[in-house]
């Protein structure tokens, strides 16, 4: 959440400092990429934790 706020503030600052063409990329595209990256990392960690748990049980998948 803090990353999204930071990127939004940076985008707003870019508008006021004379770089309005880059503001949507910073505040929109990078925010979306950050959310997608966080989601994929959480899914990968959950998947790996599940596989480790299955091996510890003696079950196979």
Secondary structure, DSSP 8 states (H G I E B T S, - for coil): -HHHHHHHHHHHHHHHTT-HHHHHIIIIIHHHHHHHHHHHHHHHHHHHHHHHHHHHHT---
